Amino acid sequence: MSFQKFEWPVRRLAVLLAATVLSCTAGWAQHEHPPPKAAASAVVAADPATNASKPVLRKPRPQLGTGAAFAPDGSLWLAGLNAQGQLFVQSAAAGAASLQWGAPRVLDTAGDAISADGENHPKLLFGPDATVLIAYTKPLARPNTGYVRLLRSVDAGQTFAAPVTVHADRQEITHRFEALGFDGQGILHAVWIDKRDLQAAPRVGTKSSYRGAAIYRNTSPDGGATFGPDIKLADHSCECCRIALGRGADGVLRAMWRHVFEPNVRDHAIAALSPAAAHAPLVRATFDDWRVDACPHHGPGLAAADNGFHAVWFGIRQEGDAPVAGVRYARLKPDGSPRLDTVRRLPDERAEHADVMANGQRVAVVWRSIDGMSSTLKAWLSTDGGQSFRLQTLGQINGDNDFPRLVQHGPRMTVVWRNATEVQIHDLEF
């Protein structure tokens, strides 16, 4: 395992520990929608000299959420916010013994505020024909609302066109937690969490009759230049968890998300994304049977396997006589249903926000482990397709940090982990 790092201006990442749900030990992120230049918040504290109350200003928490991807030539790219709340990209050339980073380039986002916090961070995607895409959520004035926006380059990232809104719906509602991916035919798919159906549903007293939010999607046959109509993929999703995409051996993309099954079970569903405007059948991918009317802000990870998929997710399930919270791993069949004999909890009760990636029989699961004072980056590595794993500790820091993200170029698998002073780059060695 090799490790490289570089200095970076950053924004703060906050984690809310869920102590109220079945003694859960995994961290849950706060709502990930504040504009990057939010005003400092005020709290009231007593002045010991006068015994009077006065406001104490707190700095707005910086946003560390960063998109990362390898370009086709093997160079490593990052997209995130700088200390001024501006969206930038930066890249390091391929093949260097130590990463040589070019200067960060601030991109024109037409004045958009940008969410770059935890599960709702900018996404960076390379496509065919020198296409580079950066997607992000633009928060709107009302809480928990936003538009999914897209910057597009057709010259390998040298220049980017002005941002466009991906979806046709323009209501001031939730369009957030976007995921983008190309299928085997080169069709671009966009998927996001959407609350238009919640908005339209009748209310029972003060509560809506609609469970959760919905998953919507659309497609672009020209690499993001134009998008087709908004298509509802599923009713009743969780409201604030990331969506995972994985391309199967058949070239078809699958989306995996935390779903709200009847009557209120927040397990995960998976569905194939066809180019046609069809309502894809849902397959239940996890069976934790977690019955709680709350969103953990903790979405799944998905990676293609030789015969199906690898998946990681957070949940609370019965183990023996007690419900146990934790991040779990399993193999999924090609249709997305779980191979129940492969389900296992990660060997870390503090694991959170895991990511997964695979190349043949090599499988990597990485996560952040927090103890209240420090954060530790850990990896679980397999060379036999996920039958057995070896635990590694890759790094540890104090202070604010992003979730670890796996990126891949051929057989190379790399962890990108941004903290308050640097971005750590760990090449995984199996």
C-alpha positions, 0 to 999 in steps of 0.5 A: 500500500502506497500513500501520497498526500497534498495540501488543500483548502477545505470545508468542514464535515460534521457527523451526527452520531445516532444515539437514539435508534437502538443504541446505534454506534455508526455515525449519521451525517447531518442534512447535506444541503447548506449553501457553501457561504451560509452565515455563521450560526449563533448560540446563546451562552451565559456571560460569567461576568454579568450572568447575562446571555449573549450570542456566541458565533460559530463558523459555518461548517466547511464542506469537504465532499469531493468527487474523484475519478481516473481519466482514461489516460490514468491521471487522477482528477478531483472536483470539490469546493475551495475555502471560498465555496468555489467549485474547482478541478485539479488533476495529477499526471499518470505514471509519476512516482509521486503525484504531481498536481497541477494548479486547481482551476475554478470553474464557472457555475453561474453563481450557483450555491453548491452542496459538497457535504458527505453523501451529497457531494459533487460527482466527477465522471469521464465518458466517451469522446473526451467527455467530462461531466461534473454534477452537483446539487444547487440548494434552493431557498427552502430547506432540503430543496435543490436542483441537480446541475451539470457541467459538461466538457467535450475537450477532456476537461480543458473547458466546460460549458455553462451549467444546466439543470438535468431534470425537467421538473422545476418545482422548488422541491427536493431534487438531490443526491444525484448519481450519474453513470454510462451504460455499456452502450454509451447512454448516460443515466441520471438518477436522483431523489425527488419529492414531487409525489410527496408534494402532490399527495393528500395529507392526513392531518399534518402528515402526508399520506406518501411515504418518504420520497421517490427515485426519478431518472432520465437518460441522455444519448449525447453524453449530457448535451440533452436529456429525455423526460423525467421517469419515475423509477420507484415510489417511496425511497428514503429521503437523504441517502446516496444512490449507488450505481453499478454496471453489470456484465451485461452492460446494464446499469443498476441503481441501488438505494434505501427504499421504504418498504411497507409499512415502514421498513427501510431496507435497500432496493435495486433496479435495472436502468434501461434506456427505454422509459419503462418502470423497472421492477424492483428487487429487494437487496437487503433484509435487515427489516429496519423499522424506523421512521427516520433516514440515517443519511447513509446510502449503499455502495455497489460494484460489479462482480463476475456473476452479480454484484458486491454491495455494502450498506448500513442497517440494523438487523437482528443478530441472535437476541439483539438488534445490531447496527453496523455496515454490512457486505454481501454478494448480490445475484445478477438480478440484485437479490442477496446471496444470504450466505455471504452477508456479514458485518464489517469487523468494526463497530464504528464503521460508517459510509463504506465504499466498495470496488472490484476487479475480477477476484480482487474486492476492496471495501473501505470505510471511515471509523470514528471514536469521537476524537479521531477518524481512522481509514480502514480497508477490507481486501479480498483476493477470492471474490469476497469469500475472505477478507484481510483487514488493513488500517490505512491512516488516521487523523484528528479533525474534520474529514470527508468519507473515503472514496474508491476510484479505479483505473484498470486493476489499480484501486485507489482510496481518496480521503480528504481532511482538514489539511490535505487529501490522502491518496492510498493505492491499495495493495492486495 
